[in-house]
Each structure stands twice: as structure tokens, then as C-alpha cells.
Amino acid sequence: MSPNARQVREVVFVDGVRTPFGKAGEKGIYASTRADDLVVKCIRELMRRNPSLPAERIDDVAIAATTQTGDQGLTIGRTAALLAGLPRSVPGFAIDRMCAGAMTAVTTTASGIGFGAYDVVIAGGVEHMGHHPMGSGTDPNPRFMSERLVDPAALNMGNTAENLHDRFPKITKERTDRYAVNSQNKLAAAYDKGQIQPDLVPVASFKAEPKNAEGVSTGNSWNLNTVDEPPRPGTTMEDLAGLRTPFRPHGRVTAGNAAGLNDGATAAILASSEAAEELGLPVKMKLVSYGFAGVEPEVMGIGPVPATEKALKNAGLSIEDIGLFEINEAFAVQVLSFLDYFGIADDDPRVNRYGGAIAVGHPLASSGVRLMNQLARQFEEDHSVQYGITTMCIGLGMGATVIWENPHFDGSQSTDLSSAQDAATEASTHQQEATA
């Protein structure tokens, strides 16, 4: 075949899993668990769930981590593949785009599938923020400060969230707290309905028990973790009102309206539609387009807006075509700035139906595939939706968006979707206010 005759192939999302997310720190469920072991669990579970996929047919393994040292270093895509028992013929690599690491692992390998270099890949991410706190071991070039290339506030994500509040004063602390309460409630409801559990990989972890008053260890124990550790079901507005604002005196960003510091891993199988059909693999979503964009680092939370505009333009779609939104909730103000820009109500039922990172956690480089898992599950439930997006902000001033098509779409009208469209119409003035 002539190079000029090459056709772009359709890319499909076959399956995705994740570990339960834990709280970072010595009291967290994964305090004594290695980061690479978390992602190995995900890869093994993918292979177990998809027995028709021969391991030797996997063409590459892309695993993201923001801090690529220690148990997240040594080219973690390759080492995780070996540790998971994949054939030595299966290569792997590491990737980093901070919070969008797993999302970039997906888009990078998906591009290889579309080009014809791959048929089947595994892509995901891991972050053990207990072992590797954000920014640990980094050495920012002094030119960032001496030449004022970036405001020092941009190196602290909480400061950038406060900056978003300054830029959009109509996004009040009350709004962000209410959004956070709703996120907790939606996640709790999704757990009650069994919508989260199917994609969780149980992880056994070792816990050293604290010493007694005499300084003697009280023993050690093993625990089987089957649910997320961070959620706080039953959170109220009153609970959030009194939390301190660590990034600014009398500020608006708190631990209650932002994602926490977390540990966890994700992984997904992507394939060409031809390979999926050949191997009898399920098709949960079809890739439509994606976009990455840069913004001012000082307000990195606005990054999903231009990234979404780029992805929509690439797809020939408009925001009105999107029936479901999975937006990573690094900070509530960041989500609300996106919703305001596109004229979407704070409580629009198309947005984060299962709750988001404020409730479930955000282990940085792993979160992109969590968004995809949840969108795929919602596609399976709601055949009235044709298109959905996964989107997130990224540290140092970027955004990422991937648009997916629902293979189950049947053209029916969902009650939730109809309500969402009405709500979007009522909120249409928000975009003008946000950009005024």
C-alpha cells in the first residue's frame, strides 16, 4: 500500500478498570503498597476480564506517572508489563502530563492504532501521592522566577484555584461548597446502585498497626480493599462552611471543595475496531476526537475550555451535541468555570452523574481512565446519548479533552437528557457572563 493511501482506523475503548482509591499518607490503605503493584493489579484484571485477548497480541503498554522515581520509575510501562506476566515481546513506556497522564497515554496509543502501528494496547496511569508527594524531587529552573515566565503562584495548584475565583467572582464559595456536597451525594448514590463497583479491582494491602503505650507494636494485618477510601457520604454545607482555606487567608478553596491527595491506579484496553471484532472484544466506546490546549499557568483550571473547543472543532461537533460530561473535579471552581463558559447549570444531570474527584479522589496521573470508565458505564445505561466527553485541567496551565461516541446509541429520548437540555437553555446566559 502506498503511504498516501493509508486510512485512519477507528479506535475503540474495550474495557477499563481501576483500584479503589486511597488516601495518601501513613494512615492510608496503600501506605505499605508499592505504586507499581497497584498498576500491575489493573493489568492482570484486564486480562482476566477479557480472556479472548491473547497476551501476545498486545502491541504496547503505556503507563503514566507524574513523579517517575522510586516505585513509579524505571520506565513503569515496561516494568509493569513484565510484573503482570505479559510476554517479554510486549514493549512498554512511561508517559507524563501531570494530571492528564493516563488520558495522554490513551490518546498517544490511540493515535498509534489509528495510524496502523498498533492493533491492541493497554494504557493507564498510577500515582502514589503518599510515597511521592506532588512536586517532590523537582527542581524548577530559576529562570521561571528571575524572568517572570510564570507567577510563583502557578506552581501551587491551590493558588491557581483561588486565582480562578478572582477571575470569576460569580463563582462563590457557597456555589463551590454546594457543588462539592452534590458530588459526594452522587457518588454515594452510584455506590448504592452498584454503578462503581464493577470496574474496581480488589487490592490486598499490608498495614502495620500502631505501637501501644509501652512502645511495642500491636501487630500487623492484611486488608482487602474493595471500595474507595476518600468519600465522605453525608457531607453537608454546614460541614464545609467552617473548613480552613489553606491557600489564602479568607479564601474560598478548602479541603472540602477540592480533590484530596490520593493513591491509586487505572488501566484500559484500546483496540482498532477490526481487531476488536476479530478477537471478540467488547466495544464500550468509540474514539471521536481529542484536544490538548495551553492556558495561563496562573489559572490552569480553565484549561478544559479551550481543549474542549479544540476537540469539538476537530470532531465537527458543538457543545449541544454532548449528552454526558465526565469532568475531573480537581477543584469545584474549575468545574464551575467550565460549566459557566458553556452555559451549563451547576446541577445539570449530564455532568458527573456518579460524582467526581472531590468525592472519589484524584491520584493525579491515573484519573483520566477513571473518567473513561465512568463514561463507558453511563453509555451502557443510557442509550439516548450519542456523544460524551472526558475532560480535565492540568498543572502548569493546560487542559485535555477526549470525545467519545456511544456504540449503544439508539436515538431514544432520555428523561434525564431532556431535563439537562432544558437546564442548559435556562443557563445559556452564563457563557456571556463568564466571558464578559
VOPAGU-2260 file (C-alpha; in pm, 1 decimal, decimal comma):
REM VOPAGU-2260
SITE   aa  ch    i         X         Y         Z
SITE  MET   A    0       0,0       0,0       0,0
SITE  SER   A    1     127,3     345,1     -85,1
SITE  PRO   A    2     181,6     570,3     219,2
SITE  ASN   A    3     -58,5     818,5      62,6
SITE  ALA   A    4    -331,2     552,6      57,2
SITE  ARG   A    5    -315,5     484,8     430,6
SITE  GLN   A    6    -656,4     508,0     601,4
SITE  VAL   A    7    -712,7     622,8     959,5
SITE  ARG   A    8    -863,7     333,9    1153,5
SITE  GLU   A    9   -1143,3     353,2    1408,1
SITE  VAL   A   10   -1026,5     325,7    1771,2
SITE  VAL   A   11   -1246,6     168,4    2038,1
SITE  PHE   A   12   -1237,6     157,8    2416,8
SITE  VAL   A   13   -1266,6    -210,1    2505,5
SITE  ASP   A   14   -1252,0    -215,6    2884,0
SITE  GLY   A   15   -1115,5     -22,6    3180,0
SITE  VAL   A   16   -1054,2     -92,3    3547,5
SITE  ARG   A   17    -905,9      79,7    3847,4
SITE  THR   A   18    -801,7      10,6    4201,5
SITE  PRO   A   19   -1008,5     156,7    4481,1
SITE  PHE   A   20    -855,4     496,4    4550,6
SITE  GLY   A   21    -687,5     551,2    4886,2
SITE  LYS   A   22    -592,4     848,3    5097,8
SITE  ALA   A   23    -226,6     942,8    5074,0
SITE  GLY   A   24     -19,2     922,4    5388,6
SITE  GLU   A   25      90,9     675,5    5651,8
SITE  LYS   A   26    -268,7     606,7    5759,3
SITE  GLY   A   27    -392,9     543,8    5404,8
SITE  ILE   A   28    -487,1     197,3    5283,4
SITE  TYR   A   29    -187,8     180,6    5046,3
SITE  ALA   A   30      76,9     321,1    5279,7
SITE  SER   A   31     272,7      -6,5    5257,8
SITE  THR   A   32     181,1     -92,4    4897,6
SITE  ARG   A   33     408,8     -21,6    4601,8
SITE  ALA   A   34     279,9     200,1    4321,0
SITE  ASP   A   35     386,8     -43,9    4050,4
SITE  ASP   A   36     199,3    -324,5    4224,8
SITE  LEU   A   37    -119,1    -118,7    4202,5
SITE  VAL   A   38     -98,7     -83,8    3825,9
SITE  VAL   A   39       3,9    -449,8    3788,0
SITE  LYS   A   40    -324,8    -540,9    3959,3
SITE  CYS   A   41    -511,0    -342,5    3694,8
SITE  ILE   A   42    -331,3    -503,5    3401,5
SITE  ARG   A   43    -389,4    -853,8    3537,5
SITE  GLU   A   44    -756,9    -779,2    3595,7
SITE  LEU   A   45    -797,3    -653,9    3238,5
SITE  MET   A   46    -652,3    -979,1    3107,7
SITE  ARG   A   47    -875,1   -1184,7    3338,1
SITE  ARG   A   48   -1187,1    -996,9    3226,6
SITE  ASN   A   49   -1102,8   -1033,1    2857,9
SITE  PRO   A   50    -994,2   -1397,1    2810,3
SITE  SER   A   51   -1035,5   -1384,4    2432,2
SITE  LEU   A   52    -739,6   -1142,1    2412,8
SITE  PRO   A   53    -409,5   -1333,6    2371,8
SITE  ALA   A   54    -142,4   -1156,2    2573,3
SITE  GLU   A   55      97,3   -1170,0    2280,3
SITE  ARG   A   56    -144,9    -956,7    2074,6
SITE  ILE   A   57     -85,8    -654,9    2298,8
SITE  ASP   A   58     133,3    -418,8    2098,3
SITE  ASP   A   59     236,8    -173,6    2371,4
SITE  VAL   A   60     175,6     -75,9    2732,8
SITE  ALA   A   61     171,5     297,0    2817,4
SITE  ILE   A   62     157,4     384,1    3187,3
SITE  ALA   A   63     164,1     740,0    3317,5
SITE  ALA   A   64     304,3     872,5    3643,5
SITE  THR   A   65     369,0    1232,1    3741,7
SITE  THR   A   66     663,4    1154,9    3969,3
SITE  GLN   A   67     873,5     899,2    3784,2
SITE  THR   A   68    1111,6     788,8    4056,2
SITE  GLY   A   69    1123,0     505,4    4307,7
SITE  ASP   A   70     832,4     264,1    4270,3
SITE  GLN   A   71     694,2     483,3    3988,6
SITE  GLY   A   72    1019,5     494,9    3793,3
SITE  LEU   A   73    1225,9     261,7    3575,7
SITE  THR   A   74    1003,7     301,8    3264,9
SITE  ILE   A   75     694,8     188,2    3451,0
SITE  GLY   A   76     501,2      80,0    3140,2
SITE  ARG   A   77     765,3    -181,3    3064,0
SITE  THR   A   78     825,0    -292,8    3421,7
SITE  ALA   A   79     450,9    -319,3    3492,3
SITE  ALA   A   80     403,7    -530,9    3180,0
SITE  LEU   A   81     677,5    -770,0    3292,8
SITE  LEU   A   82     549,4    -782,8    3650,4
SITE  ALA   A   83     196,2    -851,7    3524,4
SITE  GLY   A   84     320,8   -1158,6    3338,6
SITE  LEU   A   85     279,6   -1028,1    2984,9
SITE  PRO   A   86     514,9   -1184,7    2728,9
SITE  ARG   A   87     859,8   -1029,8    2709,2
SITE  SER   A   88     781,3    -945,0    2348,5
SITE  VAL   A   89     530,4    -682,3    2468,4
SITE  PRO   A   90     701,9    -342,2    2498,1
SITE  GLY   A   91     606,1     -59,4    2728,7
SITE  PHE   A   92     685,8     300,6    2809,3
SITE  ALA   A   93     624,9     572,3    3068,2
SITE  ILE   A   94     445,6     897,4    2999,8
SITE  ASP   A   95     384,8    1219,3    3191,0
SITE  ARG   A   96     140,0    1504,6    3151,1
SITE  MET   A   97      74,5    1552,5    3522,2
SITE  CYS   A   98    -299,1    1509,6    3594,6
SITE  ALA   A   99    -373,0    1408,7    3234,7
SITE  GLY   A  100    -108,8    1135,1    3226,8
SITE  ALA   A  101    -347,2     842,3    3176,7
SITE  MET   A  102    -555,5    1046,5    2934,7
SITE  THR   A  103    -241,6    1118,0    2732,6
SITE  ALA   A  104    -142,8     750,9    2748,4
SITE  VAL   A  105    -481,9     675,4    2590,4
SITE  THR   A  106    -461,6     940,9    2317,9
SITE  THR   A  107     -99,7     860,3    2234,7
SITE  THR   A  108    -158,0     487,3    2191,1
SITE  ALA   A  109    -493,5     550,4    2022,8
SITE  SER   A  110    -311,9     759,8    1763,3
SITE  GLY   A  111     -81,7     464,2    1703,7
SITE  ILE   A  112    -385,7     243,1    1648,6
SITE  GLY   A  113    -540,9     494,1    1411,9
SITE  PHE   A  114    -216,3     517,3    1217,6
SITE  GLY   A  115    -187,6     139,4    1194,5
SITE  ALA   A  116     118,2      87,8    1415,5
SITE  TYR   A  117     -83,7     -96,7    1682,4
SITE  ASP   A  118    -388,1    -323,4    1694,9
SITE  VAL   A  119    -432,9    -357,5    2072,1
SITE  VAL   A  120    -277,6    -159,8    2359,4
SITE  ILE   A  121    -302,3    -114,9    2733,0
SITE  ALA   A  122    -294,3     243,1    2860,1
SITE  GLY   A  123    -331,2     379,1    3212,0
SITE  GLY   A  124    -169,9     559,8    3498,2
SITE  VAL   A  125     -67,2     539,6    3861,6
SITE  GLU   A  126       5,2     787,2    4135,9
SITE  HIS   A  127     109,1     708,4    4490,9
SITE  MET   A  128      99,4    1053,4    4646,6
SITE  GLY   A  129     183,9     904,3    4984,2
SITE  HIS   A  130     518,3     783,6    4852,3
SITE  HIS   A  131     564,4    1073,4    4609,3
SITE  PRO   A  132     400,8    1399,2    4723,9
SITE  MET   A  133     322,9    1643,6    4446,7
SITE  GLY   A  134     637,2    1829,0    4347,8
SITE  SER   A  135     875,2    1611,1    4546,1
SITE  GLY   A  136    1221,3    1593,8    4394,2
SITE  THR   A  137    1153,1    1867,0    4139,7
SITE  ASP   A  138    1397,1    2146,4    4067,6
SITE  PRO   A  139    1220,9    2429,1    3879,1
SITE  ASN   A  140    1453,1    2625,7    3656,7
SITE  PRO   A  141    1534,3    2958,9    3828,4
SITE  ARG   A  142    1450,3    3139,5    3503,1
SITE  PHE   A  143    1081,5    3080,7    3578,2
SITE  MET   A  144    1118,8    3331,0    3862,1
SITE  SER   A  145    1406,4    3552,5    3752,9
SITE  GLU   A  146    1249,7    3619,8    3413,2
SITE  ARG   A  147     895,7    3611,6    3547,3
SITE  LEU   A  148     795,8    3347,5    3295,8
SITE  VAL   A  149     542,4    3210,0    3540,0
SITE  ASP   A  150     387,9    3359,8    3851,3
SITE  PRO   A  151     514,9    3167,8    4155,2
SITE  ALA   A  152     151,4    3100,5    4244,9
SITE  ALA   A  153     122,8    2880,4    3937,0
SITE  LEU   A  154     348,7    2621,1    4097,8
SITE  ASN   A  155      85,6    2560,6    4365,9
SITE  MET   A  156    -240,3    2422,9    4228,3
SITE  GLY   A  157    -447,2    2554,8    4519,4
SITE  ASN   A  158    -328,3    2907,7    4448,0
SITE  THR   A  159    -437,4    2876,9    4085,8
SITE  ALA   A  160    -784,3    2775,2    4204,2
SITE  GLU   A  161    -804,6    3087,3    4420,1
SITE  ASN   A  162    -699,5    3285,9    4112,7
SITE  LEU   A  163    -995,8    3138,1    3923,7
SITE  HIS   A  164   -1226,6    3263,8    4196,5
SITE  ASP   A  165   -1073,5    3610,2    4149,6
SITE  ARG   A  166   -1128,3    3597,4    3774,7
SITE  PHE   A  167   -1487,0    3473,5    3802,9
SITE  PRO   A  168   -1633,5    3640,5    4114,0
SITE  LYS   A  169   -1978,6    3493,1    4047,7
SITE  ILE   A  170   -1830,3    3155,9    4141,7
SITE  THR   A  171   -1869,3    3196,6    4516,3
SITE  LYS   A  172   -1756,1    2968,6    4795,0
SITE  GLU   A  173   -2119,8    2883,2    4857,6
SITE  ARG   A  174   -2152,9    2760,4    4498,4
SITE  THR   A  175   -1838,0    2551,5    4517,2
SITE  ASP   A  176   -1939,7    2402,4    4851,1
SITE  ARG   A  177   -2284,2    2314,5    4716,6
SITE  TYR   A  178   -2124,1    2154,5    4412,3
SITE  ALA   A  179   -1894,8    1952,3    4641,6
SITE  VAL   A  180   -2187,1    1829,8    4854,0
SITE  ASN   A  181   -2366,8    1718,2    4536,9
SITE  SER   A  182   -2055,4    1532,4    4420,9
SITE  GLN   A  183   -2045,6    1339,0    4747,7
SITE  ASN   A  184   -2416,6    1263,1    4723,6
SITE  LYS   A  185   -2396,6    1144,8    4362,4
SITE  LEU   A  186   -2105,4     913,0    4437,6
SITE  ALA   A  187   -2289,7     765,4    4735,9
SITE  ALA   A  188   -2596,9     707,5    4518,3
SITE  ALA   A  189   -2385,3     543,8    4247,9
SITE  TYR   A  190   -2233,5     309,9    4507,2
SITE  ASP   A  191   -2582,4     225,1    4634,3
SITE  LYS   A  192   -2688,3     136,8    4278,8
SITE  GLY   A  193   -2376,8     -73,9    4216,1
SITE  GLN   A  194   -2252,4     153,5    3937,6
SITE  ILE   A  195   -1897,7     198,9    4068,9
SITE  GLN   A  196   -1806,2    -146,9    4194,1
SITE  PRO   A  197   -1797,9    -339,8    3860,9
SITE  ASP   A  198   -1478,8    -164,8    3748,4
SITE  LEU   A  199   -1289,3    -184,4    4080,3
SITE  VAL   A  200   -1002,0    -429,1    4129,5
SITE  PRO   A  201    -981,3    -560,9    4488,3
SITE  VAL   A  202    -637,0    -491,5    4634,7
SITE  ALA   A  203    -494,6    -662,1    4942,6
SITE  SER   A  204    -273,0    -429,8    5143,4
SITE  PHE   A  205     -48,2    -469,7    5445,7
SITE  LYS   A  206     -97,5    -242,1    5742,8
SITE  ALA   A  207     140,7    -204,0    6034,1
SITE  GLU   A  208     -62,0    -149,9    6348,6
SITE  PRO   A  209      40,3     138,4    6579,1
SITE  LYS   A  210     256,5      78,7    6884,5
SITE  ASN   A  211      98,4      62,8    7228,4
SITE  ALA   A  212     178,2     285,2    7525,7
SITE  GLU   A  213     486,2      77,2    7603,3
SITE  GLY   A  214     618,6     132,1    7252,0
SITE  VAL   A  215     555,9    -225,7    7145,9
SITE  SER   A  216     396,0    -299,6    6810,7
SITE  THR   A  217      43,3    -436,4    6843,9
SITE  GLY   A  218      87,2    -647,6    6534,3
SITE  ASN   A  219      30,1    -624,6    6163,4
SITE  SER   A  220    -268,2    -703,0    5944,3
SITE  TRP   A  221    -375,8    -757,0    5587,0
SITE  ASN   A  222    -686,3    -587,1    5448,5
SITE  LEU   A  223    -879,2    -646,6    5126,1
SITE  ASN   A  224    -973,9    -308,8    4982,4
SITE  THR   A  225   -1286,1    -322,6    4767,7
SITE  VAL   A  226   -1419,2      34,6    4793,2
SITE  ASP   A  227   -1273,4     384,8    4771,2
SITE  GLU   A  228   -1133,3     535,0    5090,1
SITE  PRO   A  229   -1176,5     914,4    5030,5
SITE  PRO   A  230   -1559,6     955,0    5005,0
SITE  ARG   A  231   -1741,5    1134,7    5285,2
SITE  PRO   A  232   -2107,8    1042,6    5233,2
SITE  GLY   A  233   -2349,6    1264,2    5418,7
SITE  THR   A  234   -2133,1    1575,3    5388,6
SITE  THR   A  235   -2338,8    1891,0    5442,3
SITE  MET   A  236   -2298,6    2258,8    5362,1
SITE  GLU   A  237   -2253,5    2319,2    5734,3
SITE  ASP   A  238   -1965,7    2070,1    5741,5
SITE  LEU   A  239   -1786,0    2259,1    5466,0
SITE  ALA   A  240   -1858,1    2611,1    5584,6
SITE  GLY   A  241   -1607,6    2602,8    5870,2
SITE  LEU   A  242   -1313,2    2444,6    5689,9
SITE  ARG   A  243    -995,3    2649,2    5673,6
SITE  THR   A  244    -873,1    2799,4    5346,7
SITE  PRO   A  245    -507,6    2688,1    5334,9
SITE  PHE   A  246    -406,1    2870,1    5017,6
SITE  ARG   A  247    -516,5    3220,0    5115,4
SITE  PRO   A  248    -646,3    3388,3    5430,5
SITE  HIS   A  249   -1024,1    3420,4    5398,6
SITE  GLY   A  250   -1002,6    3236,3    5069,9
SITE  ARG   A  251   -1257,1    3007,3    4908,0
SITE  VAL   A  252   -1072,1    2683,7    4831,1
SITE  THR   A  253   -1085,0    2421,8    5107,0
SITE  ALA   A  254   -1024,0    2051,3    5150,6
SITE  GLY   A  255   -1399,2    2008,0    5114,2
SITE  ASN   A  256   -1444,3    2163,2    4768,3
SITE  ALA   A  257   -1127,0    2021,2    4615,1
SITE  ALA   A  258    -992,6    1674,2    4545,6
SITE  GLY   A  259    -769,0    1526,2    4811,6
SITE  LEU   A  260    -422,4    1371,2    4799,5
SITE  ASN   A  261    -465,7    1013,4    4688,2
SITE  ASP   A  262    -310,4     684,5    4580,5
SITE  GLY   A  263    -444,0     465,2    4300,4
SITE  ALA   A  264    -402,4     318,1    3954,1
SITE  THR   A  265    -604,8     267,9    3635,7
SITE  ALA   A  266    -568,0      78,8    3309,5
SITE  ALA   A  267    -767,8      31,2    2990,6
SITE  ILE   A  268    -761,5    -176,7    2673,9
SITE  LEU   A  269    -790,0       7,9    2341,8
SITE  ALA   A  270    -807,1    -157,1    2002,8
SITE  SER   A  271    -885,3     -97,4    1640,0
SITE  SER   A  272   -1246,7    -184,1    1560,5
SITE  GLU   A  273   -1118,1    -457,0    1327,3
SITE  ALA   A  274    -904,0    -615,3    1598,6
SITE  ALA   A  275   -1188,0    -596,0    1849,6
SITE  GLU   A  276   -1417,6    -777,2    1608,2
SITE  GLU   A  277   -1153,6   -1037,0    1523,4
SITE  LEU   A  278   -1080,6   -1113,8    1888,4
SITE  GLY   A  279   -1438,3   -1094,9    2011,9
SITE  LEU   A  280   -1366,6    -799,6    2240,8
SITE  PRO   A  281   -1646,3    -571,8    2365,1
SITE  VAL   A  282   -1675,8    -216,1    2239,2
SITE  LYS   A  283   -1774,8      21,0    2517,9
SITE  MET   A  284   -1690,6     348,9    2343,5
SITE  LYS   A  285   -1563,2     475,9    2009,9
SITE  LEU   A  286   -1299,7     748,7    1997,0
SITE  VAL   A  287   -1418,6    1055,9    1807,3
SITE  SER   A  288   -1151,0    1320,7    1867,7
SITE  TYR   A  289    -931,2    1477,6    2131,6
SITE  GLY   A  290    -767,0    1808,8    2205,6
SITE  PHE   A  291    -497,6    1948,2    2433,2
SITE  ALA   A  292    -452,4    2319,3    2497,7
SITE  GLY   A  293    -229,5    2552,0    2694,7
SITE  VAL   A  294    -352,9    2841,1    2910,2
SITE  GLU   A  295    -203,3    3083,6    3158,4
SITE  PRO   A  296     -41,4    2867,3    3428,3
SITE  GLU   A  297    -178,4    3102,2    3692,4
SITE  VAL   A  298    -534,7    2990,9    3606,5
SITE  MET   A  299    -466,3    2636,3    3494,7
SITE  GLY   A  300    -821,5    2530,1    3591,2
SITE  ILE   A  301    -967,0    2699,4    3282,6
SITE  GLY   A  302    -768,2    2460,0    3061,0
SITE  PRO   A  303   -1061,9    2227,1    2980,0
SITE  VAL   A  304   -1241,0    2511,3    2799,7
SITE  PRO   A  305   -1000,9    2561,2    2504,3
SITE  ALA   A  306    -921,3    2188,4    2499,9
SITE  THR   A  307   -1291,3    2110,9    2460,4
SITE  GLU   A  308   -1333,9    2375,4    2192,8
SITE  LYS   A  309   -1043,9    2221,8    2001,6
SITE  ALA   A  310   -1179,0    1866,7    2035,1
SITE  LEU   A  311   -1527,0    1978,8    1926,2
SITE  LYS   A  312   -1383,9    2157,8    1623,7
SITE  ASN   A  313   -1179,9    1851,8    1528,0
SITE  ALA   A  314   -1492,7    1638,8    1550,1
SITE  GLY   A  315   -1723,1    1880,4    1369,5
SITE  LEU   A  316   -1948,5    1889,6    1675,6
SITE  SER   A  317   -2086,3    2157,6    1907,3
SITE  ILE   A  318   -2130,8    2155,5    2283,7
SITE  GLU   A  319   -2502,6    2093,9    2227,4
SITE  ASP   A  320   -2416,7    1754,1    2077,3
SITE  ILE   A  321   -2261,7    1633,2    2403,5
SITE  GLY   A  322   -2501,3    1426,6    2613,6
SITE  LEU   A  323   -2270,7    1334,2    2902,3
SITE  PHE   A  324   -1977,1    1510,1    3068,3
SITE  GLU   A  325   -1711,3    1348,0    3285,1
SITE  ILE   A  326   -1512,6    1642,8    3420,1
SITE  ASN   A  327   -1229,3    1581,5    3661,9
SITE  GLU   A  328   -1301,5    1769,2    3982,2
SITE  ALA   A  329    -957,2    1888,0    4085,4
SITE  PHE   A  330   -1135,8    2190,0    4231,5
SITE  ALA   A  331   -1504,3    2277,8    4227,8
SITE  VAL   A  332   -1425,4    2627,1    4097,7
SITE  GLN   A  333   -1250,9    2471,3    3798,3
SITE  VAL   A  334   -1558,7    2264,7    3707,1
SITE  LEU   A  335   -1792,9    2559,7    3754,0
SITE  SER   A  336   -1579,8    2785,5    3533,4
SITE  PHE   A  337   -1618,5    2524,7    3257,4
SITE  LEU   A  338   -1993,0    2492,9    3309,5
SITE  ASP   A  339   -2043,5    2868,7    3315,9
SITE  TYR   A  340   -1847,5    2917,2    2995,8
SITE  PHE   A  341   -2060,7    2667,7    2805,8
SITE  GLY   A  342   -2389,5    2775,5    2964,1
SITE  ILE   A  343   -2444,5    2457,2    3163,6
SITE  ALA   A  344   -2618,9    2461,8    3501,7
SITE  ASP   A  345   -2428,8    2360,4    3814,8
SITE  ASP   A  346   -2665,8    2066,7    3872,0
SITE  ASP   A  347   -2712,1    1962,7    3509,0
SITE  PRO   A  348   -2782,8    1585,6    3512,6
SITE  ARG   A  349   -2547,7    1529,8    3220,4
SITE  VAL   A  350   -2249,0    1626,9    3436,0
SITE  ASN   A  351   -2062,3    1373,1    3651,7
SITE  ARG   A  352   -2362,6    1150,3    3715,6
SITE  TYR   A  353   -2161,2     931,2    3952,6
SITE  GLY   A  354   -1996,0    1219,9    4133,7
SITE  GLY   A  355   -1633,9    1309,5    4080,8
SITE  ALA   A  356   -1286,4    1352,4    4221,6
SITE  ILE   A  357   -1398,1    1575,8    4508,6
SITE  ALA   A  358   -1565,7    1263,8    4645,5
SITE  VAL   A  359   -1374,1     969,8    4499,7
SITE  GLY   A  360   -1022,6    1114,5    4489,7
SITE  HIS   A  361    -768,4    1222,0    4228,9
SITE  PRO   A  362    -443,9    1022,0    4215,1
SITE  LEU   A  363    -304,6    1261,6    3952,1
SITE  ALA   A  364    -179,9    1063,8    3650,6
SITE  SER   A  365    -434,9     783,5    3693,0
SITE  SER   A  366    -756,0     987,7    3682,2
SITE  GLY   A  367    -808,1    1011,0    3305,9
SITE  VAL   A  368    -903,4     645,2    3273,8
SITE  ARG   A  369   -1136,5     670,0    3574,4
SITE  LEU   A  370   -1331,7     932,2    3381,1
SITE  MET   A  371   -1345,1     697,5    3081,8
SITE  ASN   A  372   -1460,5     402,6    3291,4
SITE  GLN   A  373   -1747,9     606,4    3430,1
SITE  LEU   A  374   -1848,0     745,6    3091,4
SITE  ALA   A  375   -1844,7     396,9    2938,4
SITE  ARG   A  376   -2067,1     269,0    3219,0
SITE  GLN   A  377   -2311,4     557,4    3161,1
SITE  PHE   A  378   -2316,0     491,9    2786,2
SITE  GLU   A  379   -2417,4     135,1    2864,5
SITE  GLU   A  380   -2700,5     258,5    3085,3
SITE  ASP   A  381   -2828,2     544,8    2868,0
SITE  HIS   A  382   -2871,6     459,9    2500,6
SITE  SER   A  383   -3022,5     803,0    2431,0
SITE  VAL   A  384   -2680,1     967,6    2448,7
SITE  GLN   A  385   -2467,0     965,6    2134,8
SITE  TYR   A  386   -2160,5    1163,3    2242,9
SITE  GLY   A  387   -1982,4    1223,0    2572,7
SITE  ILE   A  388   -1659,9    1388,0    2681,0
SITE  THR   A  389   -1390,3    1326,6    2936,7
SITE  THR   A  390   -1202,0    1642,6    3027,3
SITE  MET   A  391    -959,3    1770,7    3288,0
SITE  CYS   A  392    -733,1    2059,5    3381,7
SITE  ILE   A  393    -359,1    2004,4    3402,3
SITE  GLY   A  394     -91,1    2163,3    3617,9
SITE  LEU   A  395     129,7    2437,5    3468,9
SITE  GLY   A  396    -159,4    2562,3    3258,0
SITE  MET   A  397    -309,2    2301,0    3026,0
SITE  GLY   A  398    -633,1    2121,7    2952,4
SITE  ALA   A  399    -725,6    1789,9    2791,0
SITE  THR   A  400   -1049,8    1665,5    2637,2
SITE  VAL   A  401   -1144,8    1340,4    2465,4
SITE  ILE   A  402   -1478,2    1299,5    2285,4
SITE  TRP   A  403   -1633,3     952,7    2271,2
SITE  GLU   A  404   -1927,6     803,0    2082,5
SITE  ASN   A  405   -2174,9     565,5    2243,2
SITE  PRO   A  406   -2193,8     235,6    2047,7
SITE  HIS   A  407   -2530,2     166,8    2214,5
SITE  PHE   A  408   -2691,5     489,1    2087,4
SITE  ASP   A  409   -3043,3     423,2    1958,3
SITE  GLY   A  410   -3185,2     773,5    1915,6
SITE  SER   A  411   -3433,1     747,0    2201,6
SITE  GLN   A  412   -3507,1    1042,2    2428,7
SITE  SER   A  413   -3386,7    1016,4    2786,8
SITE  THR   A  414   -3580,4    1194,0    3060,1
SITE  ASP   A  415   -3250,5    1295,4    3215,8
SITE  LEU   A  416   -3123,3    1426,6    2885,6
SITE  SER   A  417   -3441,2    1624,2    2819,7
SITE  SER   A  418   -3415,2    1782,7    3163,6
SITE  ALA   A  419   -3049,9    1857,7    3102,4
SITE  GLN   A  420   -3127,0    2031,2    2774,5
SITE  ASP   A  421   -3391,0    2245,9    2945,8
SITE  ALA   A  422   -3143,1    2332,9    3219,2
SITE  ALA   A  423   -2878,2    2420,0    2961,5
SITE  THR   A  424   -3121,4    2654,1    2787,5
SITE  GLU   A  425   -3206,4    2829,6    3113,3
SITE  ALA   A  426   -2835,5    2869,4    3192,0
SITE  SER   A  427   -2737,0    2998,2    2848,3
SITE  THR   A  428   -2660,8    3345,3    2979,3
SITE  HIS   A  429   -2376,1    3209,0    3193,2
SITE  GLN   A  430   -2140,5    3191,9    2896,3
SITE  GLN   A  431   -2183,9    3559,8    2821,1
SITE  GLU   A  432   -2135,3    3647,3    3187,7
SITE  ALA   A  433   -1825,4    3428,8    3214,9
SITE  THR   A  434   -1661,1    3587,4    2911,9
SITE  ALA   A  435   -1774,5    3944,2    2970,2
